[in-house]
Structure formats: C-alpha cells, structure tokens
Amino acid sequence: AACSGSGRTTGPHLQHPPFPIPTSTSEGTGSQATAALESRLGTLEEEYAVQQMLLRTAVGRQSRLERELEEARSTSSAKSREISLLRVQNTEYQSEARRTQQLCQEMASGRRSARAALAEMASHNARLVAAFAEKKQEV
C-alpha cells in the first residue's frame, strides 16, 4: 500500500508498525499522523539501507574467505603431496646411505687384507733375500 503523498510503498514488515498510530483528534490531525508515519518510514528505509550495506559487506567477506579456504585446501593438498614425495626420497637416501656404508666397510676390510698380504709378502721376500745372500756367501 502507498503512503499518501509520499510515493513510497511499504513492505509486508510495515503493515503493522510497532509504534502507536494517533487516531483521535486530541492526539493530532491526520496530516500529523501521516508525517509521523513518513518519518518512521524514512528511518526504517535508512536502517534498511544500512543493513543492505552490511549484508553486501558480509557477502563479500564470505566470498573472500571461501576463496582463501579453497586456496588453503589447495596449498595443503600440494604440501601433502610434497611431504609424501619427500618421505619416499628420504627412504631412498637412507637405503643409499646404508649401501654406501656397507661398501666403505668392505673397502676398509679389503685394505686391511691387502696390507696383511703385503706384510706377508715382504716377510717372505726378506727371507728369500736372506737365503740368497747366505747362498751367495757360500759360493
């Protein structure tokens, strides 16, 4: 329904206003009642505009937060894949380190064996040289 002379329409929430409407002539004339209603309507329209602005702000914030959440999920998923890959690589590196350690132990053992063999050969050569020198003096 339109308010008289204002050109404004009221919504269903304004059909039963929460304030008293003057009805008797002792409370004022019809034009005063219309002015009071139009004033109240103006206040409500201002409040509605504020609420609309707050709603737009909230919707914008919600949209931004949803994008941030999706980005965080995407980042989290990428980090999970990266962690899985790093775990596989770590396992491979640990295996390689064990193989390298085993090779080093084998090389150290081989060096000890070679030194022992060289010492034995040197001792054998020393005996041969001593025997040769003894035979040479006999001749």
VMD Tcl script that draws the C-alpha trace (Angstrom):
set ca {
  {0.00 0.00 0.00}
  {1.23 3.50 -0.77}
  {1.57 6.21 1.85}
  {-0.47 9.26 0.99}
  {1.54 11.78 -0.93}
  {4.90 10.07 -0.43}
  {5.04 7.81 -3.46}
  {6.70 5.17 -1.28}
  {5.45 1.65 -0.81}
  {5.60 -0.34 2.34}
  {6.76 -3.92 2.63}
  {4.92 -6.65 4.50}
  {7.03 -5.88 7.57}
  {5.48 -2.39 7.78}
  {1.79 -3.41 7.66}
  {1.56 -3.45 11.49}
  {4.03 -0.84 12.78}
  {5.48 -1.38 16.27}
  {4.56 2.13 17.37}
  {1.20 3.76 18.19}
  {-0.64 5.50 15.39}
  {-2.57 8.57 16.53}
  {-6.27 8.09 15.84}
  {-8.14 10.75 17.78}
  {-8.19 14.44 17.09}
  {-6.77 15.14 20.55}
  {-3.54 13.40 19.57}
  {-3.15 15.30 16.35}
  {-4.56 15.68 12.91}
  {-4.40 13.21 10.05}
  {-1.56 15.16 8.44}
  {0.46 14.89 11.66}
  {-0.11 11.13 11.70}
  {0.98 10.92 8.07}
  {4.08 12.99 8.84}
  {4.90 10.69 11.78}
  {4.42 7.63 9.60}
  {6.56 9.10 6.83}
  {9.26 10.00 9.35}
  {9.21 6.48 10.74}
  {9.26 5.09 7.19}
  {12.28 7.26 6.38}
  {14.07 5.95 9.48}
  {13.24 2.37 8.54}
  {14.45 2.93 4.97}
  {17.73 4.31 6.31}
  {18.08 1.31 8.62}
  {17.27 -0.97 5.67}
  {19.96 0.73 3.55}
  {22.50 0.26 6.36}
  {21.51 -3.41 6.71}
  {21.81 -3.88 2.92}
  {25.29 -2.35 3.00}
  {26.27 -4.62 5.93}
  {24.85 -7.61 4.06}
  {26.86 -6.77 0.92}
  {29.97 -6.39 3.07}
  {29.29 -9.73 4.77}
  {28.65 -11.48 1.44}
  {31.86 -10.02 0.02}
  {33.80 -11.12 3.08}
  {32.27 -14.58 2.91}
  {33.24 -14.85 -0.75}
  {36.81 -13.78 0.05}
  {37.02 -16.22 2.95}
  {35.71 -19.04 0.75}
  {38.44 -18.27 -1.82}
  {41.06 -18.19 0.93}
  {39.78 -21.51 2.27}
  {39.95 -23.09 -1.19}
  {43.49 -21.74 -1.66}
  {44.45 -23.11 1.76}
  {42.98 -26.51 0.86}
  {44.84 -26.49 -2.44}
  {48.07 -25.48 -0.70}
  {47.51 -28.12 1.96}
  {46.94 -30.76 -0.70}
  {50.10 -29.71 -2.56}
  {52.08 -29.76 0.70}
  {50.74 -33.25 1.49}
  {51.88 -34.48 -1.94}
  {55.26 -32.81 -1.43}
  {55.63 -34.41 2.01}
  {54.79 -37.83 0.55}
  {57.41 -37.36 -2.17}
  {59.99 -36.21 0.37}
  {59.28 -39.27 2.52}
  {59.89 -41.55 -0.48}
  {63.10 -39.68 -1.30}
  {64.20 -39.89 2.34}
  {63.67 -43.66 2.32}
  {65.70 -43.94 -0.90}
  {68.50 -41.80 0.57}
  {68.56 -43.91 3.73}
  {68.88 -47.08 1.62}
  {71.65 -45.48 -0.43}
  {73.44 -44.39 2.75}
  {73.27 -47.97 4.12}
  {74.67 -49.35 0.82}
  {77.45 -46.75 0.84}
  {78.29 -47.53 4.46}
  {78.45 -51.24 3.63}
  {80.72 -50.52 0.64}
  {83.01 -48.42 2.84}
  {83.21 -51.24 5.37}
  {84.04 -53.72 2.59}
  {86.72 -51.37 1.22}
  {88.25 -50.94 4.69}
  {88.26 -54.72 5.14}
  {89.88 -55.11 1.70}
  {92.57 -52.58 2.59}
  {93.35 -54.45 5.83}
  {93.55 -57.74 3.91}
  {95.83 -56.16 1.28}
  {98.10 -54.71 3.97}
  {98.29 -58.11 5.68}
  {99.12 -59.77 2.34}
  {101.78 -57.14 1.58}
  {103.29 -57.62 5.04}
  {103.39 -61.38 4.48}
  {104.99 -60.93 1.05}
  {107.56 -58.51 2.48}
  {108.40 -61.02 5.19}
  {108.70 -63.81 2.60}
  {110.85 -61.58 0.37}
  {113.08 -60.77 3.33}
  {113.57 -64.49 3.99}
  {114.34 -65.10 0.30}
  {116.86 -62.24 0.21}
  {118.48 -63.54 3.38}
  {118.66 -67.07 1.94}
  {120.04 -65.74 -1.35}
  {122.67 -63.73 0.46}
  {123.64 -66.78 2.55}
  {123.94 -68.95 -0.58}
  {125.98 -66.27 -2.31}
  {128.47 -66.21 0.57}
  {128.77 -69.98 0.43}
  {129.71 -69.89 -3.21}
}
mol new
graphics top color blue
foreach p $ca { graphics top sphere $p radius 0.5 }
foreach p [lrange $ca 0 end-1] q [lrange $ca 1 end] { graphics top cylinder $p $q radius 0.2 }
display resetview
